[in-house]
Amino acid sequence: MSELTSNTVQIDEIFLARPLTTPAMIGILIALIVLSVYLYRRASGLRPWQRVFLGVLRVVILGLVCITLLEPMAVVRQTNTQQRGLPVLVDISESMTMKDQRKSTADLVEAAAALDLLSDTESGAEQAALGLGVKQRQAIATSSRLDLATNLLSRSARSTLALLDQHVDVSYHSFGKTTRMLTDDAVLTVKLASGLRATETETAIA
């Protein structure tokens, strides 16, 4: 299953809440340096490198104190990216056992497409309906609504759903009185689809 969320944090801007003018900040820096040089220029018992080190350390610490008093702030942008989910619901209520007559051309073509009986998907509906043989028409007539739904998801539309899973998180659920997740894989397997039974006494869509 692909990663659903990702977080990125980026600092867009750093600024001082109580800024000073450039000449004032330069003056403060010079004052800190002069103060440090004055305090350590004749410090007894210290070697020259120790006086230099302590002087630089004092300048750095006092500089940090001054910067803290100026209240440094930062603008931080946090981006949360979440992959969209596409739940595919399969109704397993008792009404899905019905075998519709499917007399119109559109109904025949839709049922044939769901059962993956059409070899030429580019032709029009009329031409596709005329190309259906006796066995194909018999398969359409004897298929229930659930048969069409499960065949569509596990066979004829399998490649399309697998491609769709690259952009959204596809999951499959059956529902009647309650819902039940079948799988969160990219495709619904034939084994899972064939195990569905339309036995629920109601369809609680809400």
C-alpha positions in Angstrom: 0.0 0.0 0.0 1.4 3.4 -0.9 2.3 6.1 1.6 -0.8 8.1 2.5 0.7 11.2 4.1 3.9 13.2 4.0 4.9 16.3 6.0 7.5 18.9 5.0 8.7 21.8 7.1 10.3 24.8 5.5 11.6 28.1 7.1 10.5 30.9 4.8 11.9 33.9 6.7 13.8 34.8 9.8 13.4 38.4 11.2 13.7 40.4 14.4 10.5 41.4 16.1 12.2 44.5 17.6 14.7 45.5 14.9 17.3 48.2 15.2 18.8 50.3 12.4 22.0 49.0 10.8 24.2 51.8 12.3 22.8 51.0 15.8 23.6 47.3 15.4 27.2 48.1 14.1 27.6 50.4 17.1 26.6 47.7 19.6 29.0 45.2 18.0 31.9 47.7 18.2 31.0 48.4 21.8 31.1 44.7 22.7 34.5 44.3 21.0 35.9 47.3 22.7 34.6 46.1 26.1 36.0 42.7 25.7 39.4 44.1 24.6 39.4 46.5 27.6 38.6 43.7 30.1 41.2 41.2 28.9 44.0 43.4 27.6 45.9 43.2 30.9 44.4 40.2 32.6 47.1 38.8 34.9 47.8 35.1 35.0 46.5 34.5 31.5 48.4 33.6 28.4 47.8 35.7 25.2 45.8 33.0 23.5 43.6 32.6 26.6 42.9 36.3 26.7 41.9 36.2 23.0 39.8 33.1 23.5 37.9 34.6 26.5 37.5 38.0 24.7 36.0 36.3 21.6 33.8 34.1 23.8 32.5 37.2 25.7 31.7 39.0 22.4 29.8 35.9 21.2 27.8 35.5 24.4 26.9 39.2 24.7 26.0 39.3 21.0 23.6 36.4 21.6 22.1 38.2 24.6 21.5 41.3 22.4 20.0 39.3 19.6 17.7 37.5 22.2 16.5 40.9 23.4 15.6 41.9 19.8 13.2 38.8 19.7 14.3 36.8 16.7 11.3 35.1 15.0 10.9 32.8 12.0 8.1 32.1 9.5 7.7 28.3 9.3 5.6 26.7 6.6 4.4 23.2 7.1 2.9 21.2 4.2 0.8 18.1 4.8 0.2 16.1 1.7 -2.3 13.3 1.9 -3.3 10.9 -0.9 -7.0 10.9 -1.6 -9.0 7.8 -0.9 -11.5 6.2 -3.2 -13.7 3.6 -1.4 -15.5 1.3 -3.9 -18.7 0.0 -2.4 -20.4 -3.3 -3.4 -24.0 -3.6 -2.4 -24.7 -7.1 -1.1 -28.4 -6.7 -0.2 -31.0 -9.2 -1.4 -32.0 -6.9 -4.3 -28.6 -7.6 -5.9 -29.8 -11.2 -6.7 -32.3 -9.9 -9.2 -31.7 -10.7 -12.9 -32.9 -7.8 -14.9 -34.4 -8.4 -18.4 -32.0 -6.0 -20.1 -33.9 -5.7 -23.4 -32.6 -2.3 -24.5 -29.4 -2.0 -26.5 -27.7 0.1 -23.8 -28.5 -2.4 -21.1 -27.2 -5.2 -23.2 -23.9 -3.4 -23.9 -23.4 -2.4 -20.3 -24.0 -5.9 -19.1 -21.7 -7.3 -21.8 -18.9 -4.8 -20.8 -19.3 -5.8 -17.2 -19.0 -9.5 -18.0 -16.0 -8.7 -20.3 -17.8 -10.2 -23.3 -17.1 -7.4 -25.7 -14.0 -7.8 -27.9 -14.5 -4.6 -29.9 -15.0 -1.7 -27.5 -14.5 1.0 -30.1 -17.7 0.3 -32.1 -21.0 1.9 -31.3 -23.6 0.4 -29.0 -25.8 -0.8 -31.8 -22.9 -2.6 -33.5 -21.7 -4.1 -30.2 -25.1 -5.4 -29.4 -25.4 -7.0 -32.9 -22.1 -8.8 -32.3 -23.3 -10.6 -29.3 -23.7 -14.4 -29.8 -26.3 -16.7 -28.3 -24.1 -17.9 -25.5 -23.2 -14.3 -24.6 -26.8 -13.2 -24.5 -27.6 -16.2 -22.4 -24.8 -15.3 -20.0 -26.2 -11.8 -19.8 -29.7 -13.0 -19.1 -28.7 -15.3 -16.3 -26.4 -12.9 -14.5 -27.6 -11.1 -11.4 -26.8 -7.5 -10.5 -24.2 -8.8 -8.1 -22.6 -10.9 -10.9 -22.2 -7.8 -13.0 -20.8 -5.8 -10.2 -18.2 -8.4 -9.1 -17.2 -9.2 -12.7 -16.8 -5.5 -13.4 -14.5 -4.9 -10.4 -12.5 -8.1 -10.6 -12.2 -8.6 -14.3 -13.3 -6.1 -16.9 -12.3 -2.9 -15.0 -9.3 -4.5 -13.2 -6.6 -2.7 -15.3 -8.4 0.6 -15.0 -8.7 0.4 -11.2 -5.0 -0.7 -10.9 -4.0 2.4 -12.9 -6.3 4.6 -10.8 -4.6 3.3 -7.6 -1.4 5.1 -8.7 -3.1 8.4 -8.0 -5.7 7.6 -5.3 -5.8 5.1 -2.5 -8.4 2.5 -3.7 -10.2 0.3 -1.2 -13.1 -2.1 -1.6 -16.0 -2.5 0.8 -19.2 -4.6 0.9 -22.2 -3.1 2.5 -25.8 -4.0 3.5 -26.9 -3.3 7.1 -23.2 -2.5 7.9 -20.0 -2.1 5.9 -17.0 -4.5 5.8 -13.7 -3.9 4.1 -12.8 -6.5 1.6 -9.3 -5.3 0.7 -7.2 -2.2 0.4 -5.2 -3.6 -2.5 -5.2 -1.9 -5.9 -7.6 -4.6 -7.3 -10.3 -6.8 -6.1 -9.3 -10.5 -6.7 -11.7 -12.9 -8.4 -11.6 -15.1 -5.2 -12.8 -12.3 -3.0 -15.4 -11.2 -5.5 -16.8 -14.7 -6.0 -17.2 -15.1 -2.3 -19.7 -12.3 -2.0 -23.3 -13.2 -1.3 -26.3 -10.9 -1.6 -28.0 -11.9 1.7 -28.3 -8.6 3.6 -32.0 -7.6 4.3 -31.4 -3.9 3.8 -29.1 -1.3 2.2 -28.0 1.2 4.9 -26.4 3.7 2.6 -26.0 6.3 5.4 
